[in-house]
């Protein structure tokens, strides 16, 4: 035997005795990987199905909310939604809870909403409103101020804080905000009225008179502004001017919502006699998807508008606005609550709205991006409340009393 050659082991399996051990380790590793893959796939299916369930429930909750079934709507919004719909989910849940006067619950929902996006103006605003509903003045002020900080062009946030200060008799701060709103959006009638009310409360009648007169000049058919100016003149013992504006109030107060006619009689000794005749204006409507749709004109352009007495605001959809050159003020934004209850911040435009023979100048309209809707906009209660109207369902028409 060659001395350099190593003797072979007498055990023929000596060179491969560790192979079974390695195969077992590999087997365990493969089994673990397969388990993890199966678990991951199953978890993925769970997440997908769970997300689908949340989205289905959210859609059903929207429908329930629109139909006034608030309890059912809230029940459908249990749990923690996927991030893709979390903002809309919590927004809707918040509005449902507020409408049920569930103040603590709405606060918790608003906190979840804010946690998603701490610097979102709308979320800070909603939490501030929730705190105000709960009587927490410090946190109300804190979060409304944050909303204003993150969205300085939103005049509605400023208006909310101005009214909040006014109710607390923090008049100087309230006036500063009312004037800031007026400077940015002079069509915001409530800001003029709010400032005038404060000046009357502190008995600064000359300043109050300045704001009342300017409001009447800008909103000449607004019965509230006309009546308040008449009342102020009466308080200042300017009887002739008071009678004049009581008469102007009576002229536009077709449905006798004020006592302007009686006040005019007290001051003049004569019953109010209208110089203008009141006519009934019949506006036909058609029913589409259960909704009343009429023909109306915005800045001279005609379109199909839904009549919605439950909507607080008049809306123009962006497609109609763009095609007819109706341009919103880029520096003014406001809050609007849409059909499913969620609030959104949108541009605002000042327009002339014509419905039948009735013309509503300087109408504050919200420009909403909903091009898929089947109408061009919504005529809300902010416009309809200026008229005396009723709906004649038998003849498919809306009857509006207006001055010839």
Helices and strands as residue ranges (DSSP letters): G 14-16, H 19-66, H 70-75, H 83-99, H 103-116, H 121-133, H 137-150, H 155-167, H 171-184, H 189-201, H 205-218, H 223-235, H 239-252, H 260-268, E 278-284, E 286-288, E 291-298, E 301-307, E 314-317, H 318-323, E 329-337, E 343-355, E 358-368, E 377-379, H 381-384, E 388-392, E 397-403
